[in-house]
Structure formats: C-alpha cells, structure tokens
Amino acid sequence: MGSDLMILFAVLFLFVVLQRVTELIIARSNEAYLKSRGAVEIGHSHYKWIVLVHAGFFVSLLTEVLILRKTLASWFWIPLAFFAAAQVLRLWALLSLGRYWNTKIIILPNAPVVARGPYKYLRHPNYLIVATEILTLPLIFRAYFTAFVFTILNIIVLSIRIPIEEKALEDVTDYSKMMKSRRRFIPSGREN
C-alpha cells in the first residue's frame, strides 16, 4: 500500500472511528436527559449485537485493507461520493432529532415525533446512512469481503431492531400517524 493510499485510509478510518466515539458520548448524554424525563429503553437485548457488528466491521476493514494490502479501487470516487453524502445526511439527521437522537431505542412516552429534516421524507435516515457507510467505505479500498459480510450482518440486525423500535414508538407516541406516508429507507416525496 502506497503512502498516499495509506494516508487516505488512515484519515477515513480514523474519521469514522472518532465519529462513532463522539456519537456514543452524545448518545449517553441524550439517554440521561431523556430518562430523567421518564423515557425508557426498549429492546436492549439486541443492542449488543449491533455493537458487535460495528466493532467487527472496523476490525475486518482494518485487517482486510492492511494485511491483505488492498489498493484503491479505480472507481473509488463513486463510493467516496456516497460516503461523503452520507456524512452530510448524518449531521442533518442528528441535528434534526436533537436530544431524541440515540444509538439505543430510548422512548419518551407522548413525546412529539420528529418529522423534520430527513425525517420529513423517510422514517429511518440514520440507518440508511450507516448502511451506506458499511458498504461504501470498504469499496473505496476494494475490501469486498468486509463490504459484503457486514452489509448482510447489518441487514440482519436492522431487521430485528427496526420492528422493535417502530412498535415501541407506535405504542406511546403518534408515530403511526406522523410516519404513515413515509417509507423506511427510500424517500417518498410525500408529507403528512
């Protein structure tokens, strides 16, 4: 791996790792804030699997790129553009949810459902963003094993998490009413 490629990989890898650490700090703060107002955590038994998938993703990516000496894909700019767009969308989603944003399912009964920002167009922009990262970051460096395996693992954990999250929101908020015209991952262009 050439030095320019190594620098690009290190910058992107460290960027995402630092981003995740920052998100965990924000999530803990938001969790304490919400729980002090009566919020409860739902579906905590699957959370460890999400953490394991994300940690495994970083280990796999690091291993595949460095040990197998992967090189930059000739078409790297395509996944890099999607990766960059995902970062802008991540910030938009995080700012839109504000104190309600979390890595866990923390539900505050009767809280208003956020339907602004990207949530105006789809129900789960943050999950779409994470899925985009898990696919595109490895593709930049031709780490196809990591891209494939962790995309599948992410689909599996989200197929467990999303129904739990949506059911919890439907039970104690007006989520069904607010989000009925929005799709989970593909913008519908319709608003309530």
N, C-alpha and C positions, 0 to 999 in steps of 0.2 A: 504494500500500500504506500503510495507516494506521500510526501509530506503535506502537499496541498489537500489531498483527499483525507488524510488523517486529521488535519485541522478542521475541515468541513464536518467530518463525522463527529469529532470531539465537541465542536460548537453545537451541533444539532442535538447530540446525545445529552450533553450537559444542560442545554436549554430545557429539554423535556423533563429531565430529572429534577432540575430546580423548580420548574413549573409545578410538577407533582408535589414536591415538598411544600411549596407555597400554598397550593390548593389544600393540602392536609391541614396546614395552620389555619387557613380561612375556614375550612370545614369545622374544625374543633371550636373555633370562636363562635361560628354560627350555631353549632349544636348547643353550646352552653346558653347562648342567647335565647334560642327557641325553647329549650327545655325549661328555662326559667319562666317562660310564659305558658307552660302547660303542654308543650309538644312531647310526642312520644316517638321512639324509634320502632320501626316496623321491619320485619324481615331480616333481622340481624344475623340469622344463621347462615345466610348465603354470602354475607359480606366478605368473609374470609376467603371465599373462592374468587371473588373479584380482585381482592388484594393479591392473591396468589397468581392470578392470570397476569396482572400488571407487572408484578415483580419478575415473573418468569419471562415476560416479554423483553424486559430490559436485559436480563441475563442472556437470553437467546440472541438478541440483536448484537450485543457486545461480543459474544462468543462467535457468532457466525461471521461478523464483519472482520474482527481482528484475527481470530485463529485460522479461519478459512481464507483470509486475505482477499476479501471481496473488493471489487473495484466499482467505481461509479458507473451506473448504467448510462449508456449513450443517450438515452431519452430521459435522463434524470430530472430534467426541468419540468416534466409533466407531473410526476408525483410531488416534486418540490413545490410546485404552484398550488396543488391541492393541500399540501401540508401547511403552506403559508396562509392560505384562505381559511383553513381550519383554526389557525391561531387567532385570526381576527374574529371569527364566529365564536370562538371560546370566550373571548373577552366580552363580546356582546351578550352572550348567554349569561355569563357570570354577573355582569353589571345589571342585566335585566331582572335576574332573580334576587339580587342583593342579599339580604340576610336569610332568605329562604334557600339559597344555594347550599348544597352539601354533597359529600361523597356517599353518605348513608341516606336511608329513607327516614327522614325526620318530618313528622306530620304534625302541624299545629291545627287542631280542630277549628273549623269555621273561619280559617284564615282566607283572605281573598286569593283566588287562583291567579297567578301571574300570566297575563295574556298579552304582554308587550314584548318588544324586541323580537328575537327569532321565535318566541313562543306565540307570537301573533300568527305564525304561518305553519308551525308544526309542534307536536307535543313533546318531542324529545331531542332537541337540537344538540344537547351536550353529549348524548350517547352517539349521535351521528358524527360528531366531531372526534370523539375518542376512536370510533371505528375507522374513521378516515386516517387518523394518525397511525393506528396499528397497521393499517395496510400500506400507507404511503411512505412512512419513514424507512422501513426495510427495503422497499422497492427502489428508493434513491440509490441504495448501495448494493443492489442485486442480492439481497438477503431473502431469497424466495421462500426458504423453509420457514423463517420467522413470520413473514407476511402471511403465508397460508395457514400455518398451525394456529397462530394467535388470532387471526381473523375468525377461524372456526371456534376457538375457545371463547372468544368474546361474544360471538353469536349465542353460544350455549348459555353463558352466564346472564346475558341480557334477556334471553328467553325465559329465564327464571325470575329475574329482577323486575322487569317491566310490568308483568301482570300483577305482581305483589304491590308495586308502587301505585299503579293505576287503581287497583281495588281499594287500597288504603285512602287514596285521595277522594275517590268516589264516595266512600263511606262517611267522610266527615267534612267535605267541602262541596262546592258547586262545580267540581271538576268535570263531571259528565256534561253539564250544561255549557260550560265555558269552552270545552275542548271537543265537543261532538263533531264539529265540521273540520277539525284538523287531523291530518294523518300523523302517524308516529314519526316517520323519518323523511318523507317527501313532501315538500311544501304544496299545499292545495291551492293557495291563492285566494281562498275563501276565509271570511271572518264571520264571527257571530254577530 
